[in-house]
Amino acid sequence: MKVLITGTSQGIGKAIAVLFLERGHQVIGIDRQQKSIEHSQYQHYECDVRDKDHLPGIPGVEILINNAGTQNKADIDINLKALIHITETYGIQPCIKSVLNIGSASGHTGAEFPEYCASKGGVLAYTKNVAMRIAPFGATCNSLDPGGVLTPLNECVIHDPVLWGQIMEETPLKKWATPEEIAEWAYFLTVTNTFCTGQNILVDGGESINYHFVWKE
């Protein structure tokens, strides 16, 4: 299938792209960083998801995975507004089979930075909106909402023994997910799944049970 993924240069997005390529799909990546995947079935566009005027023309997208995200002053613009525009541009059309939004456990619990939580909470609601609108095409839309994942974005706490110990105390399974684990969930929800839609799938090792948030000051 023809798969469009945002934020493919590292972390979860790269792991998802690699998994889809390994399983024979055509993958198109959009990222403001340079290409980090070399594969005959991979095409990379280096651009900012917020730049509405310079997004590439990509017809016939069958699977759209909105992964691009950040934790800074651009939270609302990148995590929510750009995600909406990307979906409206590539996902609301008759060829679509599945849309997956990468959300966050923080969208469920509110246990993180205010604008980040707000942006991810908006993703949860927008997911349900899209699910209703693409259902006539026989397509699904869900959000995959991870807790802690071992990505470069989180290295400031992963490599801090004190904070890491506190985080593990808040995580019943005493571990964080790898990007590859999250990629398997993404594949299931977009390729295997054909009936679950409009749902916000929380995958956080039980972290949200405690409703506490630990981070570096």
N, C-alpha and C positions, 0 to 999 in steps of 0.2 A: 504494500500500500504506500501511498504518498503521504509522508509524515512531516509536518512542520513543527519544530521545537524552538522555543526562544531560550536564550541563555545557555548555549551549548559549549562554551569554552572551558568550563570547569564544573566541579561538583556534581550535583544531582542532574543537571541538564546534560552534561557530557556523558554521564553513566547511562542515562536513558537513550541518548542518541546511539551510543556504542551497542547497547543491547538490541535496539531495533535493526541496526545494520547487521549484526551477527545473525539475526533471524530473517534476513533477506528483504528488508524493506528499503525503499528509497527515502532518504532523510535529508531535509533541508533545515539548516540552522540559521538563526538570526542572533547576532551577539555584537556588542560594541567592541569586543576584543577580537584579536586575530584568531584565525582557524587553529584549532588544536587537534583536529581529527583528520587523518589521512585515509580515505577510503573511496573506491571508485563510485560508490552509490551515495556519497555525501557531497552536498553543495552548501557552501557557506556564504552568507551575506553579512558583511561587517557594517552594522549600522545600529543606531540607538532606537529601541522600541518606542520611545517617546516622539520620534521624528516622523510625524504623520506624512510629511511631504516627500520623504525619501524611502519609504518602505518599498521593497521589491514587489513587482507583480508576480504572484504565484497562483496560477489557476488550478482548480481541481484538487485542492487539499482534502484528503480523506480523514486524516487524524491530525488534530491540533493540540499541542501540549504547551500551555502557558507556564513556563518555568522561570523566566527572567524575574529577578527580584533583588531587593536591597534592604539594608537596615541603616538608613541615614535620613537626611532632610528631604530626600526625594521619594520617601516611602509611598505616599499617596499617588504621586505622578507615575511611578514605575510599577508598583505592585498592584495598583487598581486601575487608574485611568488608562495607562498604556495597555494593560491586559484587556480592558474592555474594547479599546480601539482595534487591537490585533484580532480579537474574536469577531468583532463586527466586520472586519475587512476580509478575513480568511475562513471564518468558521460558520457563518450563517449563509449557507448556500447548499444546493441540492446534492453535491458530491460528498458532503461531510458524513462521516460514519461515527465519529466520536470527538468530543472536546474534553480535555482534562486540564483543570486549573490546579497548579501546585499552591496550596494554601499554607496554613500553619496551625499547629495546636493552639497558638496564641490567639487565633481568631475565635476559638471556642472558649478559652479561659480568661482572656484579657490580661494575662500575666506576662507582660513585656512592655516595651516602649509604647507610649500612647498612640503615636501616628502609625507605627507598625501594626499594632493590634487593630486599629481602625481600618487600615488598608486590607488586612487579611479577613476581617469581619465582613467587609464589603464584598470580597471575593466569594464568601459563602453564600451571600444573598444573590449575587449576580449569577452564580452557578445554577441556581434554581430557575432564574429567569431564562437563561439560555436553554436549559433542559426542556422547558415548555415550548420554546420557539423552534428548536430543531427536531422535536419529536415527530412532526409531520414527514420528515425525511427518513424516519426510522433510526435516528441517531441518538446517542446518549451524551450526557454531560454531567460530570461529577467533579468534585474537588478531592484531591489527595492531600491530607493535612498532617505533615510529619511533626514530631517533636524534635528532639536533638538528633542531628545527623553529622557525621564526621566529614565536614567539608572545610575548605580554606576559610570560609566566612566565620567559622566558629573557633579558629585556632587560638584566639586570645584566651579562651577559657579551657580549651582542651589541654593546653600546655601549662596551665596554672594549677599545681597540685592541690592547693587549698580550695579553690573554687570548684575544681573537678570533683573533689571529695564531697563537697556540699551538693553538687548536682546529682551525683550518684545516690546520695541519701534521698533525693526527691524522685528518683527513678526506680520503681519497683523491680524492673528486670536488670538493673545495675549495668546497663550498657546503652550506648547510642547506636542508631542504625548506620550502616554503610550506605553510600550513594547507590551501590549495586542492589541492595535490598529494596530501596525506594523505587529503583528502576523496574524491578520485577512487579511491584504493585502497579506502576504506571502501565506496564504492558498488559497486565491482567484487566485493568479497568477500561482500556481502550480497544484491545484486540479480542481477548477471550470473552469479556462481558458484552452482552447485547440487551440486557433487561434492567439492570440497576441504573437508575438515572435520577438526577436532581438530588444526589446525596453528597454529604460531606464526610469523607472517610478519614477518621482519626487514627493515625498510626504513630504512637508516641511512647511505646514501652511502659504505658501506665502512668506517665508523668503527670497527666492532667488530673489524676485522682487526687493529687496533693495540692494543686492550685498555688504552688509557690514558684517563684522565678529567681534564679541566681545568675548574676552576671558581674563582669569586671567594672569597677567604678571608673 
